Amino acid sequence: MYGKVEYPLPTLLTALLAAMVTQARSLRMVEQRTEQMARKQGRWMDVQGRIADNTFGMVLPRLAIGDLMACLHRLVKAEHRRRNHGGDTPAVGRGGH
C-alpha cells in the first residue's frame, strides 16, 4: 500500500488543463489522461502515475473560481473590442500569436 501522495497546486491545475484540452469531459477521464501522460512522459511534473479523480474533486471546490471567471470575461470582452477574434478558431489554429 502506498502512502499519501500530495501534489503542488500548479501541477494539479496543469494536469487538469492538459486533460481538458485533450477532450477529457469528466474527472474520471482526467484521471485516465494523467495516467496516460505519466506513462508516455515517464515522470511528468513529478507525477509518477495517475492523479486520482478524488484529488481533483477535493481541490476544485476550494478554488476561487469567481475571480478567475471575472478576469477571463474581461479579457474576452477586450479582445472583442479590439476585434481580435476569429469565430471558433483559436489564434494558434490561424497561425496567429
C-alpha positions, 0 to 999 in steps of 0.5 A, a space after each residue: 500500500 502506498 502512502 499519501 501522495 500530495 501534489 503542488 497546486 500548479 501541477 494539479 491545475 496543469 494536469 487538469 488543463 492538459 486533460 481538458 484540452 485533450 477532450 477529457 469531459 469528466 474527472 474520471 477521464 482526467 484521471 485516465 489522461 494523467 495516467 496516460 501522460 505519466 506513462 508516455 512522459 515517464 515522470 511528468 511534473 513529478 507525477 509518477 502515475 495517475 492523479 486520482 479523480 478524488 484529488 481533483 474533486 477535493 481541490 476544485 471546490 476550494 478554488 476561487 473560481 469567481 475571480 478567475 471567471 471575472 478576469 477571463 470575461 474581461 479579457 474576452 470582452 477586450 479582445 472583442 473590442 479590439 476585434 481580435 477574434 476569429 469565430 471558433 478558431 483559436 489564434 494558434 489554429 490561424 497561425 496567429 500569436 
